């Protein structure tokens, strides 16, 4: 990144490693790291709730496939439908970028509902436990977009504007300073994670009403997502529309979050306890170790 008249010039090579047939992109690396962090948060939430490691780990493949398929199909359907006709094989190359957060959300919600049904537990409980991971995922994907010089912002002369040379060159445009909207959304994801941690503490963690964390995530994230669209370059629909595609797709998520919070206020019930047969048995030594870990987790807030 170099200084320019307005802000900075970003001409970062998105390829980390190219060796024969193997090409590793920063986007793919960031995506993998994001999945690992999200998985660690989900696992911690599940173990904190008394679930066995096997139940916590059982969602992994469901979640990975649901996120990738949902995010990629969401991007293609809502933002680049011509890809299905012009180059269908390109749809499979998700590591090159082009993942829609709305599609990822639909995919992971579907996976959580199916997995909760498989475990005979309320779907809202599993969604609450996954909310922290969803916030991390929302942040990580946008950081990957920044390294890919895609999903750029509108033109601006603000001091922190970024000129995405690769984006402008690929689209036949002169070098133009723009809002780094990807970094705005990266910050939104981290802010939502912070809000979730604070709400979790105030609500008593395992005593929190079921659906609270999901409602907070949907409301906070889609307020931020709707707002940042005002400074993002339009995608997917005609520029003369009053709302961007991202804003149109954010409205259902925002309404769902608000309705869920209203429902939680009227029905502030925690998740039902696990049946005794499902609580993993531990030795006295393991129980003491788990107790110590739980105390440390409570101090950290997760």
C-alpha contacts under 8 A as a table, 3 or more apart, distances in Angstrom:
res1	aa1	res2	aa2	distance
1	X	8	X	6.20
1	X	9	X	5.34
1	X	10	X	4.74
1	X	11	X	6.62
1	X	12	X	7.26
2	X	8	X	5.33
2	X	9	X	4.95
2	X	10	X	6.83
3	X	6	X	7.89
3	X	7	X	6.14
3	X	8	X	4.44
3	X	9	X	6.12
4	X	7	X	5.45
4	X	8	X	4.99
4	X	9	X	6.06
5	X	8	X	7.83
6	X	157	X	5.70
6	X	158	X	6.64
6	X	159	X	5.66
6	X	160	X	7.30
6	X	161	X	6.09
6	X	162	X	7.67
6	X	177	X	6.47
7	X	157	X	7.74
7	X	158	X	6.99
7	X	159	X	4.84
7	X	160	X	4.62
7	X	161	X	4.46
7	X	162	X	5.58
7	X	163	X	7.61
7	X	177	X	7.18
8	X	160	X	6.99
8	X	161	X	6.31
8	X	162	X	4.77
8	X	163	X	6.07
8	X	177	X	7.85
9	X	162	X	5.64
9	X	163	X	4.58
9	X	164	X	6.28
9	X	165	X	6.91
10	X	149	X	7.91
10	X	162	X	6.46
10	X	163	X	5.79
10	X	164	X	5.01
10	X	165	X	6.18
10	X	166	X	7.99
11	X	164	X	6.31
11	X	165	X	5.39
11	X	166	X	6.07
12	X	147	X	6.79
12	X	148	X	7.99
12	X	149	X	7.97
13	X	16	X	7.53
13	X	147	X	7.86
13	X	148	X	7.96
14	X	25	X	5.66
14	X	26	X	5.71
14	X	27	X	7.20
14	X	147	X	5.84
14	X	148	X	5.39
15	X	18	X	6.99
15	X	23	X	7.04
15	X	24	X	6.02
15	X	25	X	4.28
15	X	26	X	6.14
16	X	23	X	7.69
16	X	24	X	5.49
16	X	25	X	5.00
16	X	26	X	5.66
17	X	22	X	7.69
17	X	23	X	5.66
17	X	24	X	4.95
17	X	25	X	6.81
18	X	21	X	7.58
18	X	22	X	5.78
18	X	23	X	4.46
18	X	24	X	6.40
19	X	22	X	5.16
19	X	23	X	6.42
20	X	23	X	7.77
24	X	28	X	6.88
24	X	29	X	7.40
25	X	28	X	5.30
25	X	29	X	6.41
25	X	95	X	7.48
25	X	96	X	7.65
26	X	29	X	4.99
26	X	30	X	6.02
26	X	144	X	6.88
26	X	147	X	6.68
26	X	148	X	7.81
27	X	30	X	5.20
27	X	31	X	6.03
27	X	95	X	6.53
27	X	96	X	7.14
27	X	97	X	7.01
27	X	141	X	7.97
27	X	144	X	4.46
27	X	145	X	6.98
27	X	147	X	6.58
27	X	148	X	6.65
28	X	31	X	4.96
28	X	32	X	6.16
28	X	95	X	5.25
28	X	96	X	7.65
28	X	144	X	7.69
29	X	32	X	5.16
29	X	33	X	6.26
30	X	33	X	5.10
30	X	34	X	6.00
30	X	140	X	6.60
30	X	141	X	7.53
30	X	143	X	7.60
30	X	144	X	5.99
31	X	34	X	5.08
31	X	35	X	6.25
31	X	140	X	6.64
31	X	141	X	6.43
31	X	144	X	7.04
32	X	35	X	5.15
32	X	36	X	6.36
33	X	36	X	5.09
33	X	37	X	6.26
34	X	37	X	5.21
34	X	38	X	6.02
34	X	136	X	6.80
34	X	137	X	5.93
34	X	140	X	5.60
34	X	141	X	7.79
35	X	38	X	5.04
35	X	39	X	5.96
35	X	64	X	7.70
35	X	137	X	7.10
36	X	39	X	5.06
36	X	40	X	6.19
37	X	40	X	5.09
37	X	41	X	6.33
37	X	133	X	7.43
37	X	136	X	7.51
38	X	41	X	5.22
38	X	42	X	6.22
38	X	132	X	7.46
38	X	133	X	4.17
38	X	134	X	7.13
38	X	136	X	6.24
38	X	137	X	6.68
39	X	42	X	5.09
39	X	43	X	6.05
39	X	60	X	7.23
39	X	133	X	6.90
40	X	43	X	5.14
40	X	44	X	6.14
41	X	44	X	5.13
41	X	45	X	6.20
41	X	130	X	7.83
41	X	132	X	6.67
41	X	133	X	5.90
41	X	302	X	7.84
42	X	45	X	5.13
42	X	46	X	6.21
42	X	56	X	7.43
42	X	129	X	6.19
42	X	130	X	5.52
42	X	132	X	7.34
42	X	133	X	6.17
43	X	46	X	5.10
43	X	47	X	6.11
43	X	53	X	7.50
43	X	56	X	5.38
43	X	57	X	7.04
44	X	47	X	5.23
44	X	48	X	5.98
44	X	302	X	7.25
45	X	48	X	5.09
45	X	49	X	6.34
45	X	129	X	5.60
45	X	130	X	7.85
45	X	302	X	6.89
46	X	49	X	5.10
46	X	50	X	6.62
46	X	51	X	5.46
46	X	52	X	7.73
46	X	56	X	5.80
46	X	129	X	6.80
47	X	50	X	5.14
47	X	51	X	5.06
47	X	52	X	6.36
47	X	53	X	6.77
47	X	56	X	7.22
48	X	51	X	7.38
48	X	294	X	7.05
49	X	206	X	6.78
50	X	274	X	7.58
50	X	279	X	6.33
50	X	280	X	7.59
51	X	55	X	6.34
51	X	56	X	6.79
51	X	278	X	7.57
51	X	279	X	6.48
51	X	280	X	7.06
52	X	55	X	5.41
52	X	56	X	6.47
52	X	279	X	7.06
52	X	280	X	5.60
53	X	56	X	5.00
53	X	57	X	5.94
54	X	57	X	5.16
54	X	58	X	5.92
55	X	58	X	5.11
55	X	59	X	7.33
56	X	59	X	6.34
56	X	60	X	7.96
57	X	60	X	5.63
58	X	61	X	7.26
58	X	62	X	7.83
59	X	62	X	5.24
59	X	63	X	5.90
59	X	112	X	7.91
59	X	115	X	6.87
60	X	63	X	5.26
60	X	64	X	6.19
61	X	64	X	5.20
61	X	65	X	6.16
62	X	65	X	5.58
62	X	66	X	6.04
62	X	111	X	6.04
63	X	66	X	5.06
63	X	67	X	5.97
63	X	108	X	5.89
63	X	111	X	6.18
63	X	112	X	7.73
64	X	67	X	5.34
64	X	68	X	6.20
65	X	68	X	5.31
65	X	69	X	5.90
66	X	69	X	5.36
66	X	70	X	5.65
66	X	104	X	7.13
66	X	107	X	4.61
66	X	108	X	5.41
66	X	110	X	7.71
66	X	111	X	6.29
67	X	70	X	5.25
67	X	71	X	5.74
67	X	103	X	7.76
67	X	104	X	4.64
67	X	105	X	7.25
67	X	107	X	5.43
67	X	108	X	5.63
68	X	71	X	5.31
68	X	72	X	5.98
68	X	94	X	7.56
68	X	99	X	7.80
68	X	104	X	6.82
69	X	72	X	5.32
69	X	73	X	5.96
69	X	104	X	7.52
69	X	107	X	7.14
70	X	73	X	5.32
70	X	74	X	5.83
70	X	100	X	7.95
70	X	103	X	4.56
70	X	104	X	4.64
70	X	105	X	7.41
70	X	106	X	6.47
70	X	107	X	4.57
70	X	108	X	7.71
71	X	74	X	5.07
71	X	75	X	6.25
71	X	99	X	4.68
71	X	100	X	4.67
71	X	101	X	5.97
71	X	102	X	6.96
71	X	103	X	4.28
71	X	104	X	3.99
71	X	105	X	7.63
71	X	107	X	7.31
72	X	75	X	5.21
72	X	76	X	6.28
72	X	91	X	7.11
72	X	92	X	7.99
72	X	94	X	6.32
72	X	98	X	6.55
72	X	99	X	4.81
72	X	100	X	6.41
72	X	103	X	7.13
72	X	104	X	7.74
73	X	76	X	5.08
73	X	77	X	5.90
73	X	91	X	7.76
73	X	99	X	7.89
73	X	100	X	7.91
73	X	103	X	6.70
74	X	77	X	5.32
74	X	78	X	5.90
74	X	79	X	7.74
74	X	99	X	7.10
74	X	100	X	5.36
74	X	101	X	7.84
74	X	102	X	6.72
74	X	103	X	4.20
74	X	104	X	7.32
75	X	78	X	5.52
75	X	79	X	5.21
75	X	80	X	6.43
75	X	98	X	5.93
75	X	99	X	5.34
75	X	100	X	4.66
75	X	103	X	7.08
76	X	79	X	5.58
76	X	80	X	4.57
76	X	81	X	5.05
76	X	82	X	7.92
76	X	83	X	6.77
76	X	84	X	7.43
76	X	91	X	7.22
76	X	98	X	7.79
77	X	80	X	6.19
77	X	81	X	4.92
78	X	81	X	6.61
78	X	236	X	6.02
78	X	245	X	7.46
79	X	235	X	6.07
79	X	236	X	4.01
79	X	237	X	7.64
79	X	245	X	7.84
80	X	83	X	5.88
80	X	236	X	6.53
81	X	84	X	5.83
81	X	85	X	7.69
82	X	85	X	5.38
82	X	86	X	6.05
83	X	86	X	5.12
83	X	87	X	5.27
83	X	88	X	6.01
83	X	90	X	7.08
83	X	91	X	7.02
84	X	87	X	5.98
84	X	88	X	4.61
84	X	91	X	7.17
85	X	88	X	6.15
87	X	90	X	5.54
87	X	91	X	7.57
88	X	91	X	5.58
88	X	92	X	7.85
89	X	92	X	5.68
89	X	93	X	7.42
90	X	93	X	5.32
91	X	94	X	6.79
93	X	96	X	5.97
93	X	97	X	7.93
94	X	97	X	5.60
94	X	98	X	6.45
94	X	99	X	6.95
96	X	148	X	7.89
97	X	144	X	7.82
97	X	145	X	6.75
97	X	148	X	7.07
97	X	150	X	7.88
99	X	103	X	7.79
99	X	104	X	7.68
99	X	141	X	7.90
100	X	103	X	5.31
100	X	104	X	6.34
101	X	104	X	4.96
101	X	105	X	6.14
101	X	138	X	6.82
102	X	105	X	5.13
102	X	106	X	6.41
102	X	249	X	6.92
102	X	250	X	7.54
103	X	106	X	5.16
103	X	107	X	6.19
104	X	107	X	5.03
104	X	108	X	6.16
105	X	108	X	5.30
105	X	109	X	6.00
106	X	109	X	5.27
106	X	110	X	6.16
107	X	110	X	5.25
107	X	111	X	6.32
108	X	111	X	4.93
108	X	112	X	6.04
109	X	112	X	5.08
109	X	113	X	6.14
109	X	127	X	7.26
110	X	113	X	5.25
110	X	114	X	6.28
111	X	114	X	5.21
111	X	115	X	5.99
112	X	115	X	5.05
112	X	116	X	5.86
112	X	123	X	6.53
112	X	126	X	6.41
112	X	127	X	6.55
113	X	116	X	5.19
113	X	117	X	6.14
113	X	123	X	5.08
113	X	126	X	7.97
114	X	117	X	5.13
114	X	118	X	6.15
115	X	118	X	4.88
115	X	119	X	6.22
116	X	119	X	5.01
116	X	120	X	5.89
116	X	121	X	5.09
116	X	122	X	6.15
116	X	123	X	5.10
116	X	126	X	6.57
117	X	120	X	4.78
117	X	121	X	6.09
117	X	122	X	7.33
117	X	123	X	7.03
118	X	121	X	7.83
121	X	125	X	7.51
121	X	126	X	7.97
122	X	125	X	5.50
122	X	126	X	7.04
122	X	271	X	7.55
123	X	126	X	5.33
123	X	127	X	6.26
124	X	127	X	4.93
124	X	128	X	6.05
124	X	210	X	6.41
124	X	211	X	5.42
124	X	214	X	7.46
125	X	128	X	5.14
125	X	129	X	6.40
125	X	210	X	5.89
125	X	211	X	6.70
125	X	271	X	6.19
126	X	129	X	5.10
126	X	130	X	6.20
127	X	130	X	5.01
127	X	131	X	6.11
127	X	211	X	7.64
127	X	213	X	7.92
127	X	214	X	6.06
128	X	131	X	5.27
128	X	210	X	7.21
128	X	211	X	6.08
128	X	212	X	7.04
128	X	213	X	4.88
128	X	214	X	4.97
129	X	132	X	6.89
129	X	213	X	7.71
130	X	133	X	5.29
130	X	134	X	6.27
131	X	134	X	5.00
131	X	135	X	6.41
131	X	196	X	7.84
131	X	213	X	6.37
131	X	214	X	5.95
131	X	217	X	6.29
132	X	135	X	5.32
132	X	136	X	6.57
132	X	193	X	5.90
132	X	196	X	6.82
133	X	136	X	5.13
133	X	137	X	6.12
134	X	137	X	4.94
134	X	138	X	6.15
135	X	138	X	5.16
135	X	139	X	6.43
135	X	189	X	5.00
135	X	190	X	6.68
135	X	192	X	6.10
135	X	193	X	5.38
135	X	217	X	7.50
135	X	221	X	7.85
136	X	139	X	5.20
136	X	140	X	6.11
136	X	189	X	6.14
136	X	190	X	6.65
136	X	193	X	6.86
137	X	140	X	5.10
137	X	141	X	6.14
137	X	189	X	7.67
138	X	141	X	5.67
138	X	142	X	6.71
138	X	185	X	7.64
138	X	186	X	7.04
138	X	189	X	5.36
139	X	142	X	5.54
139	X	143	X	6.49
139	X	185	X	6.42
139	X	186	X	4.07
139	X	187	X	6.77
139	X	188	X	7.04
139	X	189	X	4.38
139	X	190	X	6.22
140	X	143	X	5.16
140	X	144	X	6.38
140	X	186	X	6.67
141	X	144	X	5.07
141	X	145	X	6.33
141	X	186	X	7.86
142	X	145	X	4.81
142	X	146	X	6.31
142	X	182	X	4.99
142	X	183	X	6.77
142	X	185	X	6.25
142	X	186	X	5.47
143	X	146	X	5.09
143	X	147	X	6.56
143	X	182	X	6.35
143	X	183	X	6.49
143	X	186	X	6.01
144	X	147	X	5.18
144	X	148	X	6.27
145	X	148	X	4.93
145	X	149	X	6.11
145	X	150	X	5.37
145	X	151	X	6.44
145	X	182	X	6.39
146	X	149	X	5.04
146	X	150	X	6.30
146	X	151	X	7.71
146	X	152	X	7.91
146	X	180	X	7.80
146	X	182	X	5.60
146	X	183	X	7.03
147	X	150	X	7.94
149	X	152	X	6.92
149	X	164	X	6.07
149	X	166	X	6.58
149	X	167	X	5.83
150	X	167	X	6.64
151	X	181	X	7.49
151	X	182	X	6.73
151	X	232	X	7.43
151	X	233	X	7.30
152	X	164	X	7.93
152	X	178	X	7.19
152	X	179	X	7.07
152	X	180	X	6.39
152	X	181	X	5.97
152	X	182	X	6.72
152	X	232	X	6.18
152	X	233	X	6.05
153	X	178	X	5.36
153	X	179	X	4.44
153	X	180	X	5.72
153	X	181	X	4.96
153	X	182	X	7.72
153	X	231	X	5.53
153	X	232	X	3.82
153	X	233	X	4.84
154	X	178	X	5.26
154	X	179	X	5.68
154	X	231	X	5.31
154	X	232	X	5.10
154	X	233	X	4.75
155	X	176	X	6.76
155	X	177	X	5.79
155	X	178	X	4.24
155	X	179	X	6.45
156	X	161	X	6.42
156	X	177	X	5.92
156	X	178	X	5.04
156	X	179	X	6.13
157	X	161	X	6.30
157	X	177	X	6.53
157	X	178	X	7.43
158	X	161	X	5.33
158	X	179	X	7.91
160	X	179	X	7.64
160	X	180	X	7.94
161	X	177	X	5.39
161	X	178	X	5.11
161	X	179	X	5.21
161	X	180	X	6.44
162	X	177	X	5.10
162	X	178	X	5.22
162	X	179	X	6.32
162	X	180	X	5.94
163	X	175	X	6.23
163	X	176	X	5.35
163	X	177	X	4.27
163	X	178	X	5.97
164	X	167	X	5.37
164	X	168	X	6.26
164	X	175	X	7.31
164	X	176	X	7.36
164	X	177	X	7.43
164	X	178	X	7.73
165	X	168	X	5.20
165	X	169	X	6.02
165	X	175	X	6.05
166	X	169	X	5.10
166	X	170	X	6.02
167	X	170	X	5.24
167	X	171	X	6.25
168	X	171	X	5.22
168	X	172	X	5.95
168	X	173	X	4.65
168	X	174	X	6.14
168	X	175	X	5.97
168	X	176	X	7.28
169	X	172	X	5.13
169	X	173	X	6.00
169	X	174	X	7.36
169	X	175	X	7.87
170	X	173	X	7.77
173	X	176	X	7.73
179	X	231	X	6.56
179	X	232	X	7.27
180	X	183	X	5.56
180	X	184	X	6.64
181	X	184	X	4.86
181	X	185	X	6.31
181	X	228	X	6.97
181	X	231	X	6.82
181	X	232	X	5.99
182	X	185	X	5.24
182	X	186	X	6.15
183	X	186	X	4.76
183	X	187	X	6.14
184	X	187	X	5.17
184	X	188	X	6.25
184	X	228	X	7.17
185	X	188	X	4.74
185	X	189	X	6.19
185	X	224	X	7.67
185	X	225	X	7.14
185	X	228	X	7.21
186	X	189	X	5.29
186	X	190	X	6.54
187	X	190	X	5.16
187	X	191	X	6.06
188	X	191	X	4.98
188	X	192	X	6.10
188	X	221	X	7.09
188	X	224	X	6.28
188	X	225	X	7.88
189	X	192	X	5.19
189	X	193	X	6.31
189	X	221	X	7.09
190	X	193	X	5.02
190	X	194	X	6.32
191	X	194	X	5.04
191	X	195	X	6.26
192	X	195	X	4.97
192	X	196	X	6.16
192	X	217	X	6.70
192	X	220	X	6.30
192	X	221	X	6.30
193	X	196	X	5.12
193	X	197	X	6.33
194	X	197	X	5.19
194	X	198	X	6.33
195	X	198	X	5.16
195	X	199	X	6.10
196	X	199	X	5.13
196	X	200	X	5.92
196	X	213	X	6.58
196	X	216	X	7.05
196	X	217	X	7.05
197	X	200	X	5.06
197	X	201	X	6.30
197	X	301	X	6.21
197	X	302	X	6.92
198	X	201	X	5.22
198	X	202	X	6.26
198	X	301	X	7.91
199	X	202	X	5.08
199	X	203	X	5.93
199	X	213	X	7.73
200	X	203	X	5.22
200	X	204	X	6.39
200	X	205	X	5.05
200	X	208	X	7.03
200	X	213	X	7.42
200	X	301	X	7.62
201	X	204	X	5.45
201	X	205	X	5.65
201	X	301	X	6.43
202	X	205	X	7.56
203	X	207	X	6.74
203	X	208	X	4.82
203	X	209	X	7.62
204	X	207	X	5.01
204	X	208	X	5.47
205	X	208	X	5.34
206	X	270	X	7.46
207	X	270	X	5.69
208	X	212	X	7.11
208	X	268	X	7.92
208	X	269	X	7.66
208	X	270	X	5.60
209	X	212	X	5.67
209	X	264	X	6.59
209	X	267	X	7.79
209	X	268	X	4.76
209	X	269	X	4.76
209	X	270	X	4.26
209	X	271	X	7.09
210	X	213	X	7.67
210	X	264	X	7.17
210	X	268	X	7.09
210	X	269	X	5.97
210	X	270	X	4.82
210	X	271	X	5.38
211	X	214	X	5.30
211	X	215	X	6.06
211	X	260	X	6.75
211	X	261	X	7.48
211	X	264	X	6.34
212	X	215	X	5.19
212	X	216	X	6.13
212	X	260	X	7.54
212	X	261	X	6.32
212	X	264	X	6.24
213	X	216	X	5.08
213	X	217	X	6.04
214	X	217	X	5.13
214	X	218	X	6.14
214	X	257	X	7.14
214	X	260	X	7.85
215	X	218	X	5.29
215	X	219	X	6.04
215	X	256	X	7.50
215	X	257	X	4.28
215	X	258	X	6.52
215	X	259	X	7.84
215	X	260	X	5.26
215	X	261	X	5.23
216	X	219	X	5.27
216	X	220	X	5.88
216	X	257	X	6.64
216	X	261	X	7.20
217	X	220	X	5.37
217	X	221	X	5.69
217	X	257	X	7.36
218	X	221	X	5.40
218	X	222	X	5.88
218	X	253	X	5.98
218	X	254	X	5.86
218	X	256	X	7.20
218	X	257	X	4.68
218	X	258	X	7.92
219	X	222	X	5.58
219	X	223	X	6.07
219	X	253	X	7.39
219	X	254	X	5.03
219	X	255	X	7.61
219	X	256	X	7.85
219	X	257	X	4.70
219	X	258	X	6.05
220	X	223	X	5.32
220	X	224	X	6.37
221	X	224	X	5.22
221	X	225	X	5.99
222	X	225	X	4.62
222	X	226	X	5.72
222	X	250	X	5.63
222	X	251	X	7.51
222	X	253	X	6.46
222	X	254	X	5.36
223	X	226	X	5.24
223	X	227	X	6.15
223	X	254	X	6.75
224	X	227	X	5.11
224	X	228	X	6.14
225	X	228	X	5.43
225	X	229	X	6.52
225	X	246	X	7.63
225	X	247	X	7.41
225	X	250	X	6.93
226	X	229	X	5.51
226	X	230	X	7.66
226	X	246	X	6.98
226	X	247	X	4.97
226	X	250	X	6.10
226	X	251	X	7.79
227	X	230	X	5.94
228	X	231	X	5.70
228	X	232	X	6.62
229	X	232	X	4.92
229	X	233	X	7.84
229	X	234	X	7.93
229	X	244	X	6.95
229	X	246	X	6.62
229	X	247	X	6.53
234	X	237	X	7.32
234	X	238	X	7.91
234	X	239	X	6.25
234	X	244	X	5.91
234	X	245	X	7.57
235	X	238	X	7.92
235	X	244	X	6.96
235	X	245	X	6.55
235	X	246	X	7.91
236	X	244	X	7.84
236	X	245	X	6.04
237	X	241	X	7.37
237	X	244	X	6.92
237	X	245	X	6.26
238	X	241	X	5.88
239	X	244	X	7.74
241	X	244	X	6.83
243	X	247	X	5.95
243	X	248	X	6.46
244	X	247	X	5.21
244	X	248	X	6.33
245	X	248	X	5.06
245	X	249	X	6.14
246	X	249	X	5.24
246	X	250	X	6.08
247	X	250	X	4.94
247	X	251	X	6.41
248	X	251	X	5.64
248	X	252	X	7.92
249	X	252	X	6.44
249	X	253	X	7.46
250	X	253	X	5.32
250	X	254	X	6.15
251	X	254	X	5.12
251	X	255	X	6.12
252	X	255	X	5.16
252	X	256	X	6.03
253	X	256	X	5.08
253	X	257	X	6.19
254	X	257	X	5.12
254	X	258	X	6.30
255	X	258	X	5.16
255	X	259	X	6.06
256	X	259	X	5.17
256	X	260	X	6.02
257	X	260	X	5.10
257	X	261	X	6.25
258	X	261	X	5.15
258	X	262	X	6.31
259	X	262	X	5.11
259	X	263	X	6.19
260	X	263	X	4.95
260	X	264	X	6.09
261	X	264	X	4.97
261	X	265	X	6.18
262	X	265	X	5.12
262	X	266	X	6.51
263	X	266	X	5.22
263	X	267	X	6.02
264	X	267	X	4.89
264	X	268	X	5.17
264	X	269	X	7.71
265	X	268	X	5.72
274	X	278	X	6.27
274	X	279	X	6.52
275	X	278	X	5.45
275	X	279	X	6.81
276	X	279	X	5.37
277	X	280	X	7.77
282	X	285	X	7.90
282	X	286	X	5.65
282	X	287	X	5.81
283	X	286	X	5.08
283	X	287	X	5.97
284	X	287	X	4.99
284	X	288	X	6.16
285	X	288	X	5.23
285	X	289	X	6.31
286	X	289	X	5.00
286	X	290	X	6.03
287	X	290	X	5.02
287	X	291	X	6.08
288	X	291	X	5.06
288	X	292	X	6.34
289	X	292	X	5.19
289	X	293	X	6.26
290	X	293	X	5.02
290	X	294	X	6.06
291	X	294	X	5.11
291	X	295	X	6.33
292	X	295	X	5.20
292	X	296	X	6.41
293	X	296	X	5.10
293	X	297	X	6.13
294	X	297	X	4.96
294	X	298	X	6.09
295	X	298	X	5.14
295	X	299	X	6.44
296	X	299	X	5.19
296	X	300	X	6.43
297	X	300	X	4.96
297	X	301	X	5.97
297	X	302	X	5.60
298	X	301	X	4.93
298	X	302	X	6.28
